[in-house]
Amino acid sequence: MAHQGSCTVIVGCQWGDEGKGKIVDVLAENVDIVARYQGGANAGHTVHVGEDEFVLHQIPSGILHEGRRCLLGNGVVLDVQQFFEEYDALVARGVDIEGRVGVSSRAQLLMPYHRFLDKAVEHSAEVKIGTTGRGIGPAYEDKAGRRGVRVADLGNRARLTERIEAAQERTVRRLTELGAGTEDLDRAMDEALALGDRLLALSTEVGPEISAALRQGRSVLLEGAQGTALDLDHGTYPFVTSSNTTAGGAATGTGIGPTQITDVIGVVKAYTTRVGEGPLPSAFEPEMDEHVRTLGGEFGATTGRPRRCGWFDSVLTRLASQVNGLTGVAVTKLDVLDTLDELQIATAYRLPDGRVTEHFPADTWALGKVEPVYETMPGWKAPTHDVRKLEDLPPKARAYLDRIEELTYAPVRWVSVGTKRSQIIPVG
C-alpha cells in the first residue's frame, strides 16, 4: 500500500497580515509542493531572504526555495496581468521559476473590469468595506453568479469571447450608473487577453497533482491568504474578503478531500492588527497604536495602508482554533513587544448589556461595542531577536507564550523573532 504523504495547511488566525509568508517560507524548505487555495492579488506575503525582500501577491512563497513545485488552486481568482508581472519580476531577480509554477484550469480569471468595478463600488458606498480595490469581490461575485471566466475557457476562443463580451457589457452599464469612467478599460482588456496563451501553457489539474504526490509519500503545504476573521462565513461580515480563508477552504480550493489534510498550523501575531474597515475590539489607545505600528512596521504589503494595532485577542484566536481545527500555532513578531513594560491579553468580551462572553459574536455591529476583559502580564524588557532556542527566551516571554497556548487551545510550534529566515525558534 502506498505511503500517505503529509499535507499541512497554513492559516491566518486574525485579520490577515500575521506573517504567514514567513512561516510558509520556513516550512517550504522541507516540502515538495506549495499551493495557494483562495484569494487573489489582495494578498501580500513579505519574505526576507538574506538582505533581499520579496513581496508575493499570488505566486506561493515556496517559489523562493529551489525545486519546489508551486500551484495556484481552483479557489483562487487570478489576475493574469499582475500574475505575470510577479512571475517576470522573479525571473529578473534570478529566481529559477521555469516549469515550477502551475495554475488550476478551474481557477477563475480576475479581469480588468473587476478591478474597475471594485474601485467604483467602494468609492460610492455609504458603508466602506475597506477593499484593496484589486477586483476580488466582483470576481467572486461572478463566480457565484456563474458568470465567471475560468482558465480552461482560454482554450476555446469563441466561448471566451462570448463570455467576456457579455461580462464587459454588464460592467460598463454598472460603471456608467455609478458615474465611473471606462475610457481605459478596452486597453486593459486587450493587455490581459494577450496573456491568455501564456497562462494556458501553465494550466494543470491541481487536485490530481496533489493527490498523486500524497500517494507517493511526498509532502505538501497549502497556503491561504488573509485570516480567519476575514472569512466570508466566519469573519466580521460584511467587513470580510469574498472567499473562505479557513482550513475548510484549503480542501475545496485545491480539489482534495479534507481527510488528506494531516496538520493545520495557525499563524498569530504576538499582538493583533487589522487593515481596512470594521471593528478591532482590543485596539490600542492612539499613542500606543502609533508606537507599536512603528516598532512592527505595520503597513499593508499590498496597499501600504497603516494597520490598526491592539493587544492579543484570545477570543478571536479561540474562534480560529475551533473553525480551523488547529493542530499547532506559530507566533510571529514576538520581538516587537520586547520593550513594553506590561502586556494585556483579551480573554473575554463584556457585551453592551453587561454579560461577559468568551465567544466571538456573530453580530459585527455588537462586536464594535464590546469591552474586552483583559489579563495583564509583565513585559520581559529584553531583546529576543537573536534567540534561537525556546529555553533561551526570557522567562516572562515564555510565560506569555504559554498563556497564548492555553487560551488558544493549540500548542505553540514556532516562534518568530524577526523578519529573516534564521529568526525562528522551533518549539518541541
N, C-alpha and C positions, 0 to 999 in steps of 0.2 A: 504493500500500500504506500502511495506517495506521502512524503512528509509534508504536513501543512506548515507553510512559512508564517512569519509574523506580520501582522498588519496593525500599525499604530496610527491613531487619529490624533492630530494636534488641534485643540480648540481654544479659543479665547474665552475667558470666564467673566469678563467685564464688558465694557463698551468698545472693544477693539483697542488697538494700539498697545497691547500688553507685552509685546516683544516676541510674538510668535515666530517672526522671521529669524531671529537669533536662535531660538530653540530648534526650529526646523533645520537650520544650518548646522548646528552642533550634532543633531541626531542623524542627519543625512549622510554623515561620514560612514555610518555602519549599515546603510540600506542599499537596495538595488534600484528601487523606483520611488519617485516622489510625485504625488498627484494633487492638483488643486480640485476641489469638489464643488465650489459655488463662488458667487460674486463675480466681479469684473475688475475694471481698471480703477475702481474706487479704493481698492486695497493698496496699501503701500508698506511693503516689508523692507526694512532697512537692515542690511547686513554689512558688517565690517570684516574685511579680510586683510590682515596686516594693516597697512596705512590706507588702504583703499576702502571707499564706501560705495555700496551698490544699493540703489532703491529699485525694488522689483514690484511691478504692479500686477502682472498677470502670469509671467513665467515663474514656476515654483523656485524657491531659493535654493533647492538642491542642485540647480544648474551650476552653482559655483564649486561643486565637488566633481572632479574629473570622472567621467564614465557613468555618472548617474543618469538614468532614463527619467525624463520629466514630462508629465502628462497633464493636460487640461481636460477635465471630465465634462460629461453632458450637462452637469448642473451649472456650469459657467456660462456667462454671457460675454462673448468675445468681441472686443473692439479691435477689428483687424488692423486698422492703421496704427493704433497705439501698440499693439502686439508686435508688429514688425519693426516699429521704431525701437522698441525694447530689445528685440532679437538682434537687430543690426548694431545697436549700441554695445551689446555684449561681445559681438564678433569684433567690433572696432577696438575693444579693450583687451582683446587677446583671449577671450573665453572660447574654448573649442566646443561649439554647440551643434555642429553638423551631425544629423542622424540621432540626436539625443532628445528632441522635442516632438511630442505627438499631441494632436488635438482631436478630441472626440468628434466623430462625424455627426453625432447627435447634439452637439453644443449649439446654442442659439447665437446668431450673429447680432451684435450691437452695432447698428448702423448710424451714420451721422444724424439722420432725422431724430433718432432717440435722444441724442445729446442736445439738439436744438430745442426739442420739446421739454426735456428735463429742466433746462435753464429758464425757459419761458413760464412753465407752470410754477416753479418755485418763486420766480420773481413776482408773479401776480397773486400768489397765495396769501390769504389773510393770516393763516397759521403756518409758519415756515417749518419744514421738516429738518432743514439743515443739510440737504442733499449736497453731494460734491459736484453736481452738475455734469456727471460723466455719462448720463443716459441709462443708468442701471434700472431705475424704477420703470420707465417706459418700455425697456427691453423685456423685463419680466412680465409686464402687463400684456405685451403682445404674445409672449409665450403662453400665459394662462388663457388668453383670449383666442388661442390657436391661430393667431395671425402672424406668428414669427417666421423667421427665415433661419434655417439650420445650415451647418457646414455642408451636409450632404446635398443640399439644394444647389450648391455651386456647380455640381456635375451635370445639371440639367438647365441649360441657358433659357429655354422657353419658359419653364416653370419659374425660374428665378426672376426673370424679367416681369412676369405677370404679378408675382407676389410683391416684388419691390415697388413696382409702379402703383399698385393698389395702396400699399402702406404709405408711400410718399404722398400720394394724393390726400389720404386721410389726415396725415400730419400737417400738410400745408394748410388745409382747411382750419385745423385746430390752431395753428400758429397765427393765422390771419385773425381768428376770433380773439386771440389773446393780444393782438396788436404787436406781434413779434416779427422781425424781419426774416426773410427767407432767401435773400439775394446770394448768399454764399453756399446754399445747400446743394445745388446741382454740381458745383465743382468738387465739394467734399464727397458727394456720392460717387462721382467718376473716379476719384482717387481711391476710395475704398474698394470699389468693384474691380479696379485694375489689379488688385492684390488677390483676387479670387483663386486663380490657378496656383499661385504660390502657396496659399493656405491649403487648398485641396491636396497638394502634394504631401502635406504634413498630417493629413487626417488618418485616424486609426480607430479601431474598436477598443476603447479603453477598458470596459468591463471584462471582456475576454482576455485582454492582455494581462490585467492584474490577476485575474483568477488563475490563469496558466502559470504565472510567476509564483503564486502561493502554492499551487500544487507541486511545483518543482522545489519547494522548500526555501524560496527566496524571501527577502524582506521588503515591505512596502510601508511608506509613510504617506498618510493622507492629510493634506494641509488645507485648513479653512481660512476664510477672510473674515474681518470684523470680529464680533464677540457675541456671547450668549445673550446679553441684554439688547442686542440689535437683531436678534432672531425674529422673523416675521410672525411666528406663533407665540413665542415665549418671552419676547423682549418688551420694551416700553413702547408698545404700539400706541399711536402711529409713528412715533419717532424711532423708526427701525429701518433696516435695509429690506430688500424685497425678496429675500431667499432665506432658507433655513441654514443658519450658521452653525448649528449644533451638530452633535455627533451622528444623529439620525440622518442628517443631510449628507454625511460622508458616504453612506451606502447608496442612497438614491442618486447622488450627484456623480458617482463613478460607475454605477452599474454592477455592484457586487452585493451579496447578501449580508445582513447585519451579523450573522454568525461567523463570517470570515474576519471580523474585526477582533483582535486579541487584546488591545490596550487602548485606553483613551486618556491622553495626558492633557490636563487643563493648564493653561498659562495665565498667571495672575501677576499683576504688578504688586509690589510691596505696599502700594497705596492705590488710589483709584483715579482714573481720568476719564474725561468724556469730551468729544468734539461734536459739534452740531447742536441742534436744539433738543429740548426735553429735560426732565428732572435729573439731578445728581444729589441724592439725599445727604451724602456725607461730605458735601462741598466744604472746602476751607473758607475762612474769612478772607476778604480781599488781599490783605497784606501777606498772609501765609500762602495764599494761592499763587501770588506772583513769585514768592520766594522759592517754592517747590517747582514751579514751572521753569524757572531759571536754572535751578540745580539739575533738573531732569531733562532739560532741552525739550520741553513738551509742546511741540509744534507738529501739526499733521504732515506726514511724509508725502501725502498726495496733494494737499491743498495749502500747506504752510499755516493753516489756521491755528491760533493758540488753543491748547486743550485746557478745559477746566479741571482742576485738581481737587482731591479730597482724601480723607482718611480711608483706610482699608475697610471695605464694607462686606462683612461676612454673611449678611442676609442675602446679598446678591450671589456670593460665591457658593452658598449652600444650594441656591436655585440651580446654579451651574453644575454643581456636583450631582444633583438629582436628575436634571434634564439630560446631561451627557453621560451619566454612569461613569464618572471619573475613576480611573484606577491609580492615578497619581497626579501630582501638581508640580509645575515648575514656577518658582517665584523669581521674578525679574526686578531689576533696579533696586535691590536692597541697599546698595551703596548710596543712593540718593538721600537716604534717611540718616546717614552717618553722623551728621552734625546736630540733629534735633535733640532737645533736652528730654522731651517725652513724646510718646506716640499714643494715638487713640485708635481703637477698633470699634466699628459699629457692630453690635451684637444683636440688636433688635430695633424695631421702629415703634415709636409711640404715635398712634393714629390720632386724627383730629378730635375724635370722640373720647380720647383718653385711654383706650385699650392699647395694650402692648402686644405686638406680634413678632414672631421670629420668621415669618414667611413673607416673601416678596409679593406685594399686592398686584392684582391684575389691573386695577384701575390706575392708569398712569397719572391722571389728574390728582387723585388722592395721594399718590406717591410724591407728588410735588409739594404736599403739605405735611408729610410725616416729619417727626422729630427723632433723629437717631438716638438710640440708647448706647452710650459709649462706655468702653472699658479702657482705663488708662494704664499704659505700661511705660517703664523708664527707657529712655534712649540709651544707646551704647557709647556714644561720643568717641568713636574710634574709627579709623579708616578700615574699610573691608575690601577695597578693590584689588589688593594683592593676595587675598586669602584664596587658597585652592583646596583646602580640606575643611570639612564641617567642624572638626574639633578645634580648628584654629580661629573660628569666628568668636567674637566677644560673647561671653555668656548671655548677656542681655539680648543680643541679636539672635542667638539660638533659642532663647525663651520666646521671642517674638514669632519666630518660625514655627515653634511647637504650638503656639496658640492658634496661628493660622491653620495649621494641620488639624487641630482639634475642632475648630469651628467650621471648617470646610468639609469634614468627613472624608478626607483623602490624604494619603501620605505625601509629604514633600519629597520629590525625587531629584530635583535640580534646583540650584540657587545661582542666579546670575548677578555678578557684582561689577559689571561694566559692559561696554559695547563690543569689546574684542572677543574673538572666538575662544581665547585662552581664559577669559574671565568667567569661568563657570565652575561651580562646585557640585560634583555628583554626591548624592546622599544615598547611602545604603547599597 
